[in-house]
Amino acid sequence: MTVPALFVAHGSPALAVQNNAYARFLKELGSRLPRPRGIVVFSAHWDSPDQCVDVDEQHTTLHDFYGFPEEVYTIEYPAPGDPAIHNEIFSFFKLHNLHTRPVQNRGLDHGVWVILNHMYPEADIPVIPLSIDSRRSPKEQYMIGGMLSSLREQDIMIIGSGGLVHNLRLLRDTEEAESWAAAFDDWIGEQLETWNLKQLFDYGKKAPYANEAVPSYAKEHFAPLFYAMGAADNDRSAEKLFQSYDHGCLSLNCWMFGTF
């Protein structure tokens, strides 16, 4: 059975201790999907010009944020790594002449552990964090994800963790979507459902309110979408599993790419 690829919005670090509809959805999602033997995560919070692979055999937990409830800082997610999966990833990247750098002792950033703590709270599935490069073109990001597509046939889940609408400067005290945020999400959704790569790769010019939804300082949060899509290039199907909003313009959504 092939494991689907996912784009998962990680929202605010406070999601780690919340019991809202999105947190409950993530908990249910972990039990609904086939249990993977490993999880590869392209995280928005690891942005590097090199393609980095975390090769730790035992992960620590990064609390890479400030100003949140104290209980968030007490959460640990001690997931293991997996040398065999690390080596497979290196071999696929080498096959495509992608320069790759192994990294040790980094720890899991909150783009990784906040969502996995809801989906797989036992932290007993090997996790392999990978960096993204927000300076690459969407097409390049998609192609890098595609280099790992065959991992899905080996029961390895590939996740892009970020946020499709992520504008911290326009936050409001509301859970209702700003009209421009919903318009952008709707446009992206239409292109995903038809796998319209031409439009998606040019979203900055074609999508409504792209500058508001993906400001220049937050492009790293949109990039994981393309890595996750690329991992399902051989099975071009997209399904929106969840949609809500936090503070009006933080989109909390989950897209599944490929079937299982």
NURO-736265 format. One line per 5 residues: number of its first residue (from 1); for each residue y, x, z of C-alpha. Coordinates in nm, 2 decimals, padded with zeros to 4 digits. Layout:
// NURO-736265
NUM	Y:X:Z  ...
This chain:
// NURO-736265
1	00.00:00.00:00.00  00.34:00.13:-00.09  00.61:00.13:00.18  00.95:-00.01:00.07  01.27:00.20:00.09
6	01.55:00.06:00.29  01.93:00.08:00.32  02.01:00.00:00.69  02.37:-00.03:00.82  02.38:00.15:01.16
11	02.71:-00.01:01.27  02.87:00.11:01.59  02.68:00.32:01.84  02.71:00.02:02.08  02.44:-00.14:01.86
16	02.19:00.06:02.06  02.24:-00.16:02.37  02.34:-00.49:02.21  02.12:-00.79:02.18  02.30:-00.96:01.89
21	02.15:-01.11:01.58  02.15:-00.78:01.40  01.98:-00.60:01.68  01.72:-00.87:01.70  01.67:-00.86:01.32
26	01.60:-00.48:01.34  01.34:-00.53:01.62  01.17:-00.79:01.41  01.19:-00.58:01.09  00.99:-00.30:01.25
31	00.70:-00.53:01.32  00.73:-00.71:00.98  00.70:-00.41:00.76  00.39:-00.20:00.71  00.38:00.06:00.98
36	00.47:00.40:00.82  00.30:00.73:00.90  00.64:00.89:00.87  01.01:00.80:00.83  01.26:01.00:00.62
41	01.62:00.92:00.69  01.92:01.01:00.48  02.20:00.97:00.74  02.57:00.93:00.68  02.63:01.14:00.99
46	02.48:01.45:00.83  02.71:01.54:00.54  02.65:01.88:00.38  02.69:02.05:00.04  02.34:02.19:00.10
51	02.04:01.96:00.09  01.93:02.01:00.45  01.59:01.91:00.60  01.54:01.89:00.98  01.22:02.08:01.04
56	01.19:02.03:01.42  00.85:01.94:01.54  01.00:01.76:01.84  01.35:01.60:01.82  01.62:01.58:02.08
61	01.88:01.30:02.07  02.24:01.36:01.97  02.51:01.14:02.13  02.76:01.23:01.87  03.04:00.98:01.96
66	03.28:00.90:02.24  03.43:00.60:02.41  03.13:00.38:02.43  02.95:00.22:02.72  02.79:00.47:02.96
71	02.44:00.33:02.91  02.45:00.43:02.54  02.46:00.80:02.65  02.14:00.76:02.85  01.93:00.66:02.56
76	01.68:00.92:02.43  01.47:00.89:02.12  01.21:01.17:02.14  01.04:01.12:01.81  00.82:01.40:01.67
81	00.86:01.57:01.33  00.58:01.65:01.10  00.54:01.99:00.93  00.31:01.85:00.66  00.58:01.60:00.55
86	00.85:01.87:00.58  00.65:02.08:00.34  00.60:01.80:00.09  00.97:01.73:00.08  01.04:02.10:00.02
91	00.79:02.10:-00.26  00.94:01.80:-00.43  01.29:01.94:-00.41  01.17:02.28:-00.54  01.00:02.11:-00.83
96	01.34:01.97:-00.93  01.53:02.29:-00.86  01.73:02.14:-00.58  01.85:02.41:-00.34  01.72:02.31:00.01
101	01.79:02.45:00.35  01.56:02.40:00.66  01.75:02.33:00.98  01.62:02.35:01.34  01.75:02.23:01.67
106	02.00:01.98:01.53  01.87:01.66:01.70  01.87:01.31:01.57  02.23:01.18:01.51  02.31:00.82:01.59
111	02.28:00.72:01.22  01.91:00.78:01.28  01.81:00.69:01.63  02.03:00.38:01.69  01.84:00.19:01.42
116	01.50:00.34:01.49  01.53:00.26:01.86  01.53:-00.10:01.77  01.28:-00.09:01.48  01.03:00.15:01.65
121	01.12:00.18:02.02  00.81:00.37:02.11  00.95:00.67:01.91  00.59:00.77:01.82  00.63:00.78:01.44
126	00.73:01.12:01.29  01.09:01.13:01.18  01.24:01.37:00.92  01.62:01.36:00.89  01.78:01.47:00.57
131	02.14:01.53:00.49  02.35:01.36:00.23  02.63:01.50:00.02  02.92:01.26:-00.01  03.08:01.49:-00.27
136	02.80:01.44:-00.52  02.83:01.16:-00.78  02.63:00.84:-00.71  02.40:00.93:-01.00  02.32:01.27:-00.84
141	02.26:01.10:-00.50  02.03:00.85:-00.67  01.84:01.13:-00.84  01.78:01.31:-00.52  01.63:01.00:-00.36
146	01.42:00.96:-00.67  01.27:01.31:-00.61  01.10:01.17:-00.30  00.98:00.84:-00.45  00.61:00.92:-00.44
151	00.63:00.96:-00.06  00.64:00.58:-00.05  00.29:00.58:-00.19  00.18:00.79:00.10  00.29:00.54:00.37
156	00.62:00.72:00.43  00.93:00.51:00.47  01.26:00.63:00.32  01.58:00.49:00.48  01.94:00.54:00.38
161	02.15:00.48:00.70  02.52:00.41:00.66  02.75:00.12:00.60  02.86:-00.05:00.27  03.19:-00.17:00.42
166	03.31:00.08:00.67  03.69:00.09:00.74  03.77:00.19:01.10  04.14:00.16:01.04  04.12:-00.22:00.97
171	03.91:-00.33:01.26  03.99:-00.67:01.41  03.86:-00.86:01.71  03.65:-01.09:01.51  03.29:-01.13:01.39
176	03.40:-01.32:01.09  03.41:-01.12:00.76  03.74:-01.03:00.61  03.76:-01.20:00.27  03.80:-00.87:00.09
181	03.50:-00.72:00.28  03.28:-01.02:00.18  03.40:-01.00:-00.18  03.30:-00.63:-00.20  02.96:-00.69:-00.04
186	02.90:-00.98:-00.27  02.98:-00.77:-00.58  02.75:-00.49:-00.46  02.48:-00.74:-00.39  02.50:-00.88:-00.75
191	02.46:-00.53:-00.89  02.17:-00.44:-00.66  01.98:-00.76:-00.74  02.00:-00.68:-01.11  01.97:-00.30:-01.06
196	02.28:-00.25:-01.26  02.32:00.13:-01.21  02.60:00.16:-01.47  02.82:-00.07:-01.26  02.71:00.07:-00.93
201	02.77:00.43:-01.02  03.13:00.33:-01.11  03.18:00.10:-00.81  03.50:00.28:-00.71  03.67:00.14:-01.03
206	03.47:-00.17:-01.09  03.41:-00.33:-00.74  03.68:-00.55:-00.59  03.85:-00.40:-00.29  03.66:-00.08:-00.32
211	03.94:00.13:-00.17  03.95:-00.09:00.14  03.57:-00.12:00.17  03.50:00.25:00.11  03.81:00.45:00.20
216	03.81:00.82:00.10  03.74:00.93:00.46  03.43:00.71:00.48  03.25:00.77:00.15  02.96:00.93:00.34
221	02.87:00.59:00.48  02.82:00.44:00.13  02.63:00.74:-00.02  02.30:00.66:00.16  02.27:00.35:-00.05
226	02.21:00.56:-00.36  01.96:00.79:-00.19  01.76:00.48:-00.08  01.78:00.31:-00.42  01.66:00.63:-00.60
231	01.35:00.63:-00.38  01.25:00.30:-00.54  01.35:00.39:-00.90  00.99:00.33:-01.01  00.99:-00.02:-00.86
236	01.34:-00.15:-00.93  01.37:-00.45:-00.71  01.62:-00.53:-00.44  01.62:-00.79:-00.16  01.89:-00.85:00.10
241	01.72:-00.90:00.43  02.03:-00.94:00.66  02.41:-00.97:00.65  02.67:-01.00:00.92  02.99:-00.83:01.02
246	03.13:-00.65:01.32  03.51:-00.64:01.38  03.57:-00.81:01.05  03.51:-00.51:00.83  03.20:-00.33:00.94
251	02.93:-00.47:00.73  02.59:-00.50:00.90  02.34:-00.54:00.63  01.99:-00.44:00.53  01.86:-00.41:00.18
256	01.49:-00.36:00.09  01.41:-00.17:-00.23  01.06:-00.20:-00.38  00.79:-00.43:-00.27  00.49:-00.40:-00.04
